[in-house]
Amino acid sequence: MQSCGAVPVQCLRTRGATSRRPEQIHPIMQRLLLILGCLLIAAAAAWPWLSKLPLGRLPGDIHIVRDGFSFYFPITTCILVSVLVSVVIWIFRR
């Protein structure tokens, strides 16, 4: 083993390395992209029904309209979606 000063070269090579090898990361990324693609296709197919939900028009959502300017920030919708996603992730991790 070679050394560069007080730190061996082998230690320098492994310090920033992840716990997974590259050949293990690729299948995980492929599976994730496939699932996200399927979810986007399902959301696009269900859009006529999803657009009827009151998301984005809840009390607490901020919508300011001025001459030549419109600002929209769906704070309540963001909080609701965040809670729902957190609950779903919590259920799947159990």
HELIX and SHEET records of a PDB file:
HELIX    1   1 VAL A    9  ARG A   15  1                                   7    
HELIX    2   2 PRO A   22  ALA A   45  1                                  24    
HELIX    3   3 TRP A   47  LEU A   50  1                                   4    
HELIX    4   4 ILE A   75  ARG A   93  1                                  19    
SHEET    1   A 2 SER A   3  CYS A   4  0                                        
SHEET    2   A 2 VAL A   7  PRO A   8 -1                                        
SHEET    1   B 2 ILE A  62  ARG A  66  0                                        
SHEET    2   B 2 PHE A  69  PHE A  73 -1                                        
END                                                                             
